[in-house]
Each structure stands twice: as C-alpha cells, then as structure tokens.
C-alpha cells in the first residue's frame, strides 16, 4: 500500500472517529439534562410526600381525640 492510500485510510478512520465522538458527546449531554430533570422531579415529589406525611401525622399525646 502506498503512502497516499495509507494516508487516505487514516484520514477516513479519523473522520469516522470524530463523528462517533460527536454523537457520544451529544448522548452524554442529553443524559445529563435528563438526569437533572429527574433529580428535580424526585426532589419535588419528596417534598410533596413529606408535606402529605406531615398532614397525616397523629395528634400530639396531650391532645384529646377529635370525638371528645
């Protein structure tokens, strides 16, 4: 194989690797954004669950039951 053909082969491989690297970078960025959205949704759901739990907590020990 002569030098020109070998150089073309190397440049072709490099071009495909650059394309693959760009696609992987895009994928990682999309996953990062999705992870941030999921973390936000989880934090919001946890806060809402905590508020619901607080609303359902039993009355204090010194309070009479509601039927008195």
TORKOL-4160 file (C-alpha; in steps of 0.2 Angstrom, whole numbers, padded with zeros to 4 digits, m for minus):
68
<pt num="1" X="0000" Y="0000" Z="0000"/>
<pt num="2" X="0007" Y="0017" Z="m0005"/>
<pt num="3" X="0009" Y="0031" Z="0007"/>
<pt num="4" X="m0006" Y="0041" Z="m0001"/>
<pt num="5" X="m0018" Y="0027" Z="0001"/>
<pt num="6" X="m0012" Y="0024" Z="0019"/>
<pt num="7" X="m0015" Y="0042" Z="0022"/>
<pt num="8" X="m0032" Y="0042" Z="0015"/>
<pt num="9" X="m0037" Y="0027" Z="0025"/>
<pt num="10" X="m0030" Y="0035" Z="0041"/>
<pt num="11" X="m0040" Y="0051" Z="0037"/>
<pt num="12" X="m0056" Y="0041" Z="0034"/>
<pt num="13" X="m0054" Y="0032" Z="0051"/>
<pt num="14" X="m0051" Y="0049" Z="0059"/>
<pt num="15" X="m0067" Y="0056" Z="0052"/>
<pt num="16" X="m0077" Y="0042" Z="0057"/>
<pt num="17" X="m0070" Y="0043" Z="0075"/>
<pt num="18" X="m0073" Y="0061" Z="0076"/>
<pt num="19" X="m0091" Y="0058" Z="0070"/>
<pt num="20" X="m0093" Y="0044" Z="0083"/>
<pt num="21" X="m0086" Y="0055" Z="0097"/>
<pt num="22" X="m0098" Y="0069" Z="0092"/>
<pt num="23" X="m0113" Y="0058" Z="0094"/>
<pt num="24" X="m0107" Y="0051" Z="0110"/>
<pt num="25" X="m0104" Y="0069" Z="0117"/>
<pt num="26" X="m0122" Y="0073" Z="0112"/>
<pt num="27" X="m0129" Y="0057" Z="0120"/>
<pt num="28" X="m0119" Y="0061" Z="0136"/>
<pt num="29" X="m0126" Y="0079" Z="0136"/>
<pt num="30" X="m0144" Y="0073" Z="0133"/>
<pt num="31" X="m0142" Y="0061" Z="0148"/>
<pt num="32" X="m0135" Y="0074" Z="0159"/>
<pt num="33" X="m0150" Y="0085" Z="0155"/>
<pt num="34" X="m0162" Y="0071" Z="0158"/>
<pt num="35" X="m0154" Y="0066" Z="0175"/>
<pt num="36" X="m0155" Y="0084" Z="0181"/>
<pt num="37" X="m0174" Y="0084" Z="0176"/>
<pt num="38" X="m0176" Y="0068" Z="0186"/>
<pt num="39" X="m0167" Y="0074" Z="0201"/>
<pt num="40" X="m0178" Y="0090" Z="0201"/>
<pt num="41" X="m0194" Y="0079" Z="0199"/>
<pt num="42" X="m0188" Y="0067" Z="0213"/>
<pt num="43" X="m0184" Y="0082" Z="0225"/>
<pt num="44" X="m0201" Y="0089" Z="0221"/>
<pt num="45" X="m0210" Y="0073" Z="0224"/>
<pt num="46" X="m0201" Y="0070" Z="0240"/>
<pt num="47" X="m0206" Y="0087" Z="0246"/>
<pt num="48" X="m0224" Y="0084" Z="0242"/>
<pt num="49" X="m0223" Y="0067" Z="0250"/>
<pt num="50" X="m0216" Y="0075" Z="0266"/>
<pt num="51" X="m0230" Y="0088" Z="0266"/>
<pt num="52" X="m0243" Y="0074" Z="0264"/>
<pt num="53" X="m0235" Y="0064" Z="0278"/>
<pt num="54" X="m0235" Y="0079" Z="0290"/>
<pt num="55" X="m0253" Y="0082" Z="0286"/>
<pt num="56" X="m0257" Y="0064" Z="0291"/>
<pt num="57" X="m0246" Y="0063" Z="0307"/>
<pt num="58" X="m0256" Y="0058" Z="0323"/>
<pt num="59" X="m0261" Y="0072" Z="0335"/>
<pt num="60" X="m0249" Y="0076" Z="0350"/>
<pt num="61" X="m0250" Y="0065" Z="0365"/>
<pt num="62" X="m0258" Y="0078" Z="0376"/>
<pt num="63" X="m0272" Y="0082" Z="0364"/>
<pt num="64" X="m0289" Y="0073" Z="0366"/>
<pt num="65" X="m0295" Y="0063" Z="0352"/>
<pt num="66" X="m0307" Y="0073" Z="0340"/>
<pt num="67" X="m0323" Y="0064" Z="0346"/>
<pt num="68" X="m0322" Y="0072" Z="0363"/>
